[in-house]
Amino acid sequence: MANLTITEVSKKYNIKPDTLRYYERIGLIPKVPRQSNGNRYYNEGLQGWIEMIVCLRHSDVPVEKLVDYAEMLNQGDSTLDAREELLKEQLAELEQRKSNLNRSIKRLKHKISLYDSGEIKKGKSYFEEYKIMAD
C-alpha cells in the first residue's frame, strides 16, 4: 500500500477530506505526516486505522466512543479488556439491530405476499388488513 494524499484517502474510503481533518484535530487519527509542500500523506498504518474507523462509524459507534478507543490504544496493553468490551458491546448492539431488521423484512415480505395473492383487496379496512398481518 502506497502513501496516499488526503484526496486519495477520501475517495478510497468514501469519507470527506474535512472529516479526515476533523478526526485528526480531535485526536481520533494520529498526527498525519506532511510532505515538504505541506500536504498530508497517509501511510499504510494510518490507512488501516481509517478503515477501522469507517467500519465502526458504519456500525454507528459514536465519534466520542472512537476517541475513547483511540486513547485506550495509546495507553497500551493495560486497556486490552476495556477495548475488547467496547467492541463486544457494539457487536451485541449490531446483532440486536440485525435481528430487528430481519423481523421487519420478514413482516414486509409477508405483507407483500398478501397483496400479491389478492388476500388484501380494495375496500378492506385498515383493521381487517392488520388482522391478516397479525395472524
N, C-alpha and C positions, 0 to 999 in steps of 0.2 A: 504494500500500500504506500503510495507516494504522499508527500506533503501536499495538502490542498489549501487553496485560498478560502476565505470566508464565503465567497460566491459559490465555489465548487462544493463546499460542505453543505451550504444552504440547499443547493439543488439535490445533492446526494441523499440528504435526509429529509427533504421537503420541510424545511424549517427556515423562517425568515432570518436574514443577517442581523436584524435588530434584536431578535430573540436570542441569538447566539451571543451578541454583545451584552445583553441583559444578564444572561446566565453567567457570563464571565464577571460582570460587575457585582453580582450578588454572591459570588464565590461558588456557584454550582459547577462551573468549569474552571479549572486552574488557570492561572495567568497564561495566556496564549503567546507563544514566542512570535516575534515580528522579524520580518526581513529588513534589510538595510533601508528599503524605501518606506518602512513603517507599516506595511501590510502584514496582517496576521497570517500565520501558516499553521495548519493543524496536522500534527504528525499522527502516526498510526495509533498511538495510545490515546490521544485526545479524540480521534475519530471513534474509537471503540467506546469511550466513555459517553460521547454524544449519542451513539447508537443506543446505549443503555438508557440514557435519559429519555430519548424519544420513545423507546419501548415502555418505560414506566409512565411517561406522560400519557401515552395512548391508553394505558390501563387506569387513568385518572388519579395517579399519585399526585397529590398537590405539590407545587414547587417547594413549599416550606418543608415538607417531609423529605424531598430530594436534597435540599440543602442540609438537613439534619443527617441524612445518609452520607452525603459527601464529607461532612465534618467527622462523622464516625470513621469513615475510611481513612481520613488523615490521622486519626488518633491511633490507628493500628489494630493489632490483634486483640487488644483489651475490649474492643467493641464487637467482636465477631457474633456473639449471641444476640446482641441488640439489633445488628444488621440483619441477621437471619430472621429474627422475629418480625421485623418490619416487612420483609419480603413475604413471609408466611401469612401475615395479616392481609397483605394486598392480594395474595393468591386466593385466600379464602373469600375475600370480597368479590374477586372476579368470578370465582366458581359460583357464588350465590347469584351474581348478575347473569351469568350464563344459564343457570337453572331457570331464572325468571324469564329470560329471553326465549329459551326453549319452550316453556309453558305457553308464552304468548304466541309463538309461532304455531304451536300445535292447535291452540284455540282458533287462530286466524285461518289456518288450513281447513279445520273442521267447518267453520262458518262459511268459507268459500265453497266448500263441497256441498253444503246445504243449498246455496244459491244455484250452483251448477246442476244439482239433482232436481231442482224445481220444488224442493220441500219448503223453501221460503218463497212466497208468491206475493204479488201486488195485493195491497189491501189488508195484509196481515198486520195486526197491531205490534207495536214495539214489544209489549209484554209477551205476546204469543211467540214472537221471534226469539226473544230472550229465553223463554222456556225451552225451546228447541235446543238452544245452545247449552243451557244448563244441564240438560239430560245427559 
